[in-house]
Amino acid sequence: MSKPIKVALAGAGAFGIKHLDGIRNIEGVEVVSLVGREFGKTKEIADKYGIHHVSTDLAESLALKEVDAVILCTPTQMHASQTLACLRAGKHVQVEIPLCDVLRDGEEVVRVAATSGLVAMCGHTRRFNPSHQHVHQQITSGKFNIQQMDVQTYFFRRSNMNALGQPRSWTDHLLWHHAAHTIDLFAYQCGSPVVKANAVQGPIHPVLGIAMDMSIQLKAASGAICTLSLSFNNDGPLGTFFRYIGDSATYIARYDDLFNGKEEKIDVSKVAVSMNGIELQDREFFAAIREGRESNSSVASVLPCYQVLHGLEQQLNAA
């Protein structure tokens, strides 16, 4: 049996805990260091998961020789710089979505990763959810072709709270975070780059300084189109809901569940070894490290998504 992959995880918030829970189910992987903003709270979580090293400084964890790989679940604004720090420290790295919120920073990550010999991956979870994997299998087998995707990303977040209902130390963003999921997935499922993109946004929040509502239109080189509606104002069902309209079927994806157009549930329990998209994402990261290959959702493969986001941001700023 090969030696365990030893991991440092930075960001002990809602998503960090999702990764810790997923890693518990993966053999041959051990989280040996946990980095968080507040030492006391981070130590509580570390004790719960049996993690012996705790720090508030990522550099301290990167200095540990035993650490092979890092998972970054930190605020968006830190993603690119921390990914670069991990690569320059000789560590494989998986950074949660988004890779960056400034295109040139993402381009620098891709440049450094290309010469590092390390696995550098971004957490575009939708590629790994069993629901979307099932649709992808239908596409790659030639049984289904996308004509249109209709996507709703809705939250009720009129104050700066995280997924656990706790105050955030940073501000989330509909464009650079939540739209990134759909823009990448649309191109990935179509097997075709985005060639046209348009966006409009609602009023800017007076305190958070961001738009709370946004609408995006996309067209792929294949001719397929996508309409994406996003809101932090939605007082109703929360999450992201995908409708795939194709030449042979309609699919409705809600996280890891999948339905046909008549709302009949499709069994996707045998698509992968788990029904947990985050766990499957982590499994891909560690498999790529062990096999010495590029991962699905490598930083290079997702960069076109951020090029589209950059163009949309310029368009919105000029409006």
N, C-alpha and C positions, 0 to 999 in steps of 0.2 A: 504493500500500500504506500502511495506517495505521501510525503510529509504534509501536514495541515497547512492551509493558507491562513496566515495570520493577518488580521484586519484591524485597522483603526477606523472608527466611525466618528465623523464630526457632525454635530447637530443632534442634540438629544431631545428634539421636539416631536411633534406628531408624526412626521414622516420618518425620522430616525428610528422611532419605536416600531414602525411598520417594517423597516429593514431588519431590525433586531429580531422581530418575531419570525420573519421569513428565513433568516439565516439559521435559526434554531432547527429548521427542518432539512438543512443541507449538510451532508456528511463531509468531513475533511476541511471544515472552515471554522476558525475560532476568532471571535472578536476579543482583542487583547488590550485595546485602548479606546476610551470614550472621551470625546471633546465636547464641551458645552459652554454656554455663556456664563452660567451661574454654577459655581463649584458644588454647592450643597445639593441643588436639585439634580445635577449631573451624577453626583456620587450615589444618590438614592436609586437612580435608574441603573447605574453600573452594578450596584450591589444586587439588585433584583435579577440581573442577567449574568451575574458571576464574572464581571469584567474587573480586572484588578488595577489597571492604570486609568486614572482620571486626570483630566487637565482642562484648563480654559484656553490653552495655547496650542494651536495645530502644529506649530513648529516643534514643540516638545514631543509630540507623537511621531512626527516625521523623523526625528532624530533617533528613534528606537530602532535598532538594527533588526529586531525580530519582525517588525511590520513589513509585510510584503505588499499590501494593497490598502487603499483608502476609499471609503465611501463618504461623499460629501452631501450632507442634507442641511446645508447652511443657507443663509439669506441669499437671494438671487444676486445681489450686487457683489458678493464675494466669490461667486462660482468660478469665473475665468481665472482670477488671480490665484485662488487656492488650487485649482486644477494644475496650473503651471508650477506652483510650489511643489505639488506632489510629484509631478513628472521630473522636475529638476532634482528632487531628492531620491530619484530612482524607484519610485513606487507606482505600481499599477493604480489606476484611479477610475472610479465611477462617480460622476457628478450628477446630482438630481437635475431634472429639467427646471429652468432652461440652462443651456451651456453658457450663455452670456446675455447681457442686455445692451451691449454695444458690439456691433458686428466685428470691428477690427480686433477686439479682444478674443472673440471666438476664432477668428482667422489665425491669431497668434498661437492659440492652443493647438489647433490642427497642425500648424507648421512644426511646433516643438514635438508633438506626439509622433509625427511621421518619422522623425529621426531618433526617437528614444528607444525603440525596441520594446516598448511597454504597451499594455492594453489601456486604452483611454476610451471610455464609454460614457454616453449621456443617457440619463434615465427616461427615455421616451417610452413610458410604460404601455401605451396603447399597442405598440408592436407585439407585446407579450401577453396581453389579456387573452384568455382562451376564446372569447367571443370573436375578437378581431383575427386571431390566428385561424379560426375556422373559415372565416370569409377569405382570408389570404390563401388558404389551401384550395378553396373553390376557384379562386382566380388563377393560381399557378397551374392547376390541373386543366384549365380551359373550360370549366363549367359555368363560369360567371364573369361578366365584365361590367364594371361600374359605368353607369351613365351619369349618376348624380349622387352626391352625399348631402344630406340635410342634417346639420348638427346644432344642438343647443347646449351651451355651457352656462349653467345657472347656479348662482349662489345668493345667499342673503348675508351680505357682509358690509353693512353700512358703517361699521366701526372696524378698527384694525385688529381682528381676532384671527387665530389660527383654527385648524380643523378640530382642535380639542376645546374650542371656546375660550382660549387663553390669549391675553394681549400679545401682539407681535412686536418685536423690536425693529421691524422693517415693514415696508409697504409692498404688498403683492401687486401684480399688474396683469390686466386682461390680455394685452397684446403679447408681451415678451414671455409670459408664463403660459397662460391658459390657451391662447390661440396656437402656441407652438405645438401642443399636442395634436391638434387637428390638421394643421398645415403639413406637418411631417407625415402623419398617418395617411392623409389624402394622396400625397405623392407616392408614398410607399405602397399603398394598396393599388394605385393605378399603374405602378411601375413606370411612371412618366412624370417628368418635372413640371412644376407649376410655371406657366408661361404668362398668365395674366392674374393680377391681384388688385383688389380695390377695397377700401375701408372707409367707413364713416363712424363717428363716435358721438356720444351724447355729452351733456354738460360735465365740466370738470368739478370734482368734489372740492368744496372750499377748504377742507382740512387736509384730506389725503393727497390732494393735488393730482389725482388720476381720473380718467373717465370711468364711470361706473356702468356704462352700457356701450356696446360696440357691435357693428355688423360688418362681416367680411365676405367678399365674393372671390372665388378662385376658379381658374380654368387650367387644366393640365394639357400637355402637348397631345395626349390621346384624344382630346375633345371633351372629356368628362368635366363636370362642373361641381362646385361645392358652395353651399351657403352656410355660413357660421354665424350664429347669434350668441352673444355673450353678455352676461349681466351680473353685477354684484347687488342688484336691487330686487331680485326675484324672491317674493315671499310665498314659496310653494315648493314643489319637489326639487331637490337639490342634486347637482351632479352634471355629468355630460351624457347626452343621449344622441346616438348616431342612427340615422336611417340611410341604409345603402339601397339605392334604386338601380337595378341592373337590367340586362337584356334577358335574363331568365328567372329572376327572383327578386324579392325585397327582403332585406334583413334589418332588424332593429336591435342594436347593441346597447345594453345598459351595464357598464362596467364589465363584469365577467359573465354576465348572462346574455343569451341571444334568443331572439324570437323571429318568426317569419312575419310577413306583412299582415297576416290574420291574427297576430298576437299569440300564436301557438309556440310554446317554448321548444327550442332545439337543444338537445343534449350535447353539451360540449365538455363533459366530464372526462372524456378519453382523449381530448386534444393534446393534453400535456400531463406531466406528472403531478401537477397541482392546479387548483382553481384560483390561486392567488397570483395576480399579475406581478406584484412586487417581488415575490419569491422567485418567479420564473425569470424576471429581469436579473436578479442576483445570481441565479443558477447560470445564466448565459455569461455573466461577467467572470465567474470563477472557472467555468468551462473554457472560455477563451484564454484565460491565464494558463491553465494546465496544458492546453493544446497548442499554445504559442501561435494563435491566429487572431485576426481582426474580429471583433465582436459585432453582432447585430446591434445597431444603434451606436456604432463607433462615432467619435466626434467628427471624423471625416464624412461619414455617411449622412449625418444630420445637418451638416453645415448649410446645405441649400435651403433648409427651412429658415435659418437665421438670415440668409440673404433676402428671402421674401419678407420676413419681419422688418428688416431694415428698410426695404422699399416702402412698406406700408407705413412705417413710422415717419419717413420723409413726407409721404403723401398727407398724412394727418397733420403734421406740423405746418405744412404749406397751406392747409385749408383755411 
